[in-house]
Amino acid sequence: MREIEVLAVAAGAAGARPQREDRDAWLVLLPPRTAPDLVAKARAWRDALELDAPPPPAAERLARLRQELARRGVDGFVMPTADSYMADYSNRPLREQRMAWLTGFTGNVATLVLLGEAALLFVDARYRIRQPGTLDLSVFGLRIVQDQSVEDWLTANLRPGQSLGYDPRLHLADDRSALADTCARAGAGMVALAANPVDAIWSEQPAAPMWPVTPHPIAYAGQPAGEKIAMVAAQLLGGKVDVAVLADPTSTMWLLNLRGGDVGSTPMALCRSLLWAGGSVDLFIDRRKMTASATDSLPSSVRLRDEAEFTDALTDLSGRRVLLDPTQASAWIFDLVAGSGAAILRRADPCAIPRACKNPVEIAGSRAAHHRDGLAVVRWLHWLTETGAEGNISEWDVLEKLRACRRALPLHQGPSFEAIGAAGANGAALHYRPRRDDARLLAPGDLFLCDSGGQFLDGTTDITRVVAIGDPPREAMRDYTLVLRSHIAFSTCRFPAGTTGQQLDTIARQPLWAEGMDYWTGTSHGVGSYLSVHEMPPRVSKIASQVALAPGMILSVEPGFYRPGKWGIRIENLLLVVPDGEGADGTPFLCFETLTRAPYEPRLIDTSLLNSAERAWVSQYHAGVRDDLSPFLDAETAAWLAWATAPAESD
């Protein structure tokens, strides 16, 4: 491998920057006989690229973009936070975090609209309190979509004959259609840009990520890749589908029992694949990422192809019946397949439900991972309870301590997402994340909200706990206990097979609604098995969903309440959907098994606000946590856990 190729691999490692324990794992991609001085040079190049240079001022970035749009002959531009893989916000490659670089906004979801002198960012209501990142409101205006949608604003401001540029790789086909209809009604038009204009002005844009792809052992996957391929291909054949486009990289990772590290906290490689009804798979990936063990692990039915061949493969589907998931495949993919003359079947990703319904090995692995994770969280909670009120501990310090507790665990591979650690009023800002240099010091009377998780070879965890720093205010106890009631209501519900997440959402919200309270976030999201901590399609929210919850799915439960200027409260466990007998007419019923093993904050529970069944549930859960974890803790921590899990008795 020539020096320039070695340095390209190093640049890809910098572009991946996964939060793993072994930062030098990428060196396996270099030839074994690479000269030591060249290896040292590659390491230094990687380190240099990871030193994020501050971007130009926001006004300058915006001016450059306007010039680029003028050069391309369009009057305006619309861009969502999405990336070309339509990944969850925690899975976006650094190279494709265009919104954050251009505007400074680092929230989950936003849409940028440039037209004339206007430069507007449309966000949802959760960002009324605080906009994450370094958004310069003197340069970019902010709009709340619940007050005015993108389509409403465009309807009022577009003029006949104007053109609105967009990157078809970043829009779902249905979203693009809604925008096109809005433009058409105004006498304007949309123009698909061949390349994203932000890329043209982002001079220090990270390289495409490159991290080693490795096999996911059958001891953790539970089912050979060949069996998975045959199972899903049979579904395609029965549904009269010739080929399915797997646009979501996690589907390919699950199907082929592979794992990677191209994005921060999710062990996946950026790739796409075609799954044929005949039982073969075309895997499109940067071959440089494939380790010998990964390549050797692939069944003979898998054809390894260069990533650049994906476009030609889509344009060569004439006469085929092609499955495209409209929630995953971008408008760019839809356009290529439609242009080939293929018949498009708009159906769900055929790997989504099998991936979400964990097999017995994955379920056992998740239970084991949560047991280990519980030990780390309890050690951390003990430390924080004892030292948090000393006045010299920052939000950053608290997260560092939790990271250290998890790093000591067997099979730990890194965090499952960038942890949230917010003290006091910062907790009311959803998705607030402290920075080392300006993290707030904890003070007596604060509530500290921490949302974190770990990636383990046998499972993925996600937990939120709120800790009282010293004696909590009485109002905080009331808020916490009402959120706990919502948490319990969802955790204990029993429901018939076929029930969707949206149907269960009100169960979680009812205790809060009764007190005039609510939360803007969803109640629940799916969780993968050593994959994405936000795994679709399972979810529980106000948003309509046609996907029924099914045995083997792992979901969060995380109701909350956020009191501006004071605190944020969220209580999150992971739950496993399990069978629970039959109803009166023989209909199968389901319920939840709680996987997370960590106590709630006893100093924040006002037991007078809990009914007898709720108190019994908390006591039973705490007893299980105590019994499961105490034998593996030192005497001092075990004694603290005994105090934290004492029976919840009525005041």
Phi, psi and omega in degrees: 000127181289162182303317182297327178286322177296317180291331176293321176296318179298320178296321177295324176296321176294324179288338177277306179045050179291148181275070182249165180289324183260096182289344182258016180300334181295341182296341177295342179282349178272151178302145183304329184262021177299132183301138181305322181292329178287324176298316179297321178295321179295318177300315181296323179293317176302312182297320181295320181290337179280351176277095186294111176288139179298137180288165174301164177305151184303320181298322179291319178299316180294320179298319178298318181294319178299319178296319180293321178294321177297321179298328181272358172077028176244152183274337182206182185206140175232132183214123174274173178287353186299161171247176187289350176260003181052041184280159170302155186302331180281355183247011184284129178298149178304321183299334185252016176272062186291321182298317180297317181292316186287314189252340187088352181281124183245016177290175186291313190223132175198161174228127178267134174232122174247128178200122183060231179273353184278137172223099191240143175246121180261120182230168179269176192294344180296342182261016174297321186286313185203138178261119181293147180097209185234045180299125179268104184285354173278347181250316182247128174280155182242133177232141176264123188295335177292338178269320179205122181279166176302316182296320180295318181294317180296321179302322183279341190240341178290147178241150179306136178090349179284158180236138181245113180280152178204159177261110184296345178285343185254001182240137168290153185299319181292322177294319177298320180297319179297319178293319180297321178296320178297315179297317182298320179296333179269000183078016179255180181219160176255142182237118176286122181270138183295329179217153182290128182293336177295323179299327183290336183253354181271089189292331181247036178299133179301154177289161173303133187294147179215110179224149184301136173265129183231159177289146172264110190302148180299335178298336178251328181284324175084347182209132180296151180300321180301320179293320179298315181300313181297319181296312183287324179297324178296324177295321178297315182298318179292334179267013179057045177248134177276320184205144176247135174271115178268093184279336181274117181302329181293334176293317178293319178301314180294314185298319186260006181053053176239156172219154181218204182203038185283344180232164192315297191235009180245124186282066180229157172256141176290122183193170172220164179208161172246124177254119184265145181298338178284353176101016177247162182225135169257116180259119181255113187204155173293111187300336182296339181278341187281115173287163179299322181293324178293315179298316181294335183281345184289137174299158181296343180280357182261126176259121179274120185232155180293146180303323183292345182279352185298318181300311180296325180296322179290325181282357182249030183255021182307133177081356181269155171262109192249125177275126174232130176274114184293348177268355183234321184278131182286167175302327178299315179294315178302317182295318180295317181292317178297321180294338180285345184092007179285160174269121183269127175251112182278096182220165181293148173311121185292346178271347191298309182289313176303324178292320183288327181272094188295143178278171185303324179293318179294323179294315178298321178296320180295319178299317180293318180297320180290329176296312179296317181298323178299323177298317179295315182294319180295317177300321179291315179299319178300312180299314184292321179298323183280329190242350189298332185268009183289340175092358180238018182247128182261167175306319180297317180301320182296318179292323177298320178297317179295319177301317181296321179297321180286324182301334182282355186274144174298147176068004180289133182245350182140182179287156177270352172188169178288119189295149174257129177220108190227127179257141174058228184297336178298334180293339180281348178267106183303137176064026172294136176228127183286155171250149186304320190279343181225025179293143182285141173282140177287144181225152177305137183095347178288154161254135177250117180261127179229120176245116186210174178191168181231150171258124177237154180302334182253005178173169181238134181242158180201120185215142173235129175228149175247130183243133175279129176263102188077207181279125183277154173295150181299322180297324178295322178298318179297312180301314182298315184293324177293321175295320178298321178299319177297317178301316180292319182302318179287316183299332186257003185287149177240137189211153181284151174304142183099354180285136179265165180298321181299326180292335180268347187301319183292336178298317180291324186278340189303315180299328177282316179303323182299337179253014179074028183239158179197175175222146186280341184278173171287166179275331190201151172223157176287159180227136182276177177255101190047051176213219186288135176287344173242094186251119173272154016261351182298136174194158176229114181197180177287344182286138181301139179218137178259001185269122179279143173289143187219156179305139180096344176288142175247126182229157171274163163227119188212062173293163180199177172208136188234111183261107185306135178081356184234297185193167171237142180230127173214136179235119187230130168236164168257141184236148175251130176283126182227154176296149180217056175074203183234156174278183184299331181259012179091359178294130177298138177246157183230161173209188183244141167254127180280124181269324186295138182236089177196143183285157169280174182275104185297331182287349180255357182269117173268097187295341179291342178269355179260143173277176186297322180293322179291318177298319180295322181294314179299315181298318180293317178298314181297322178297320178295318177298315181298313182293322183289323191259328188306320181298344184254008183250155172291164188300319183294316179291322178297322178294319177298318180297324178298319177295316185292337184248020177300149183306139179278096182262154180291140178291000000 
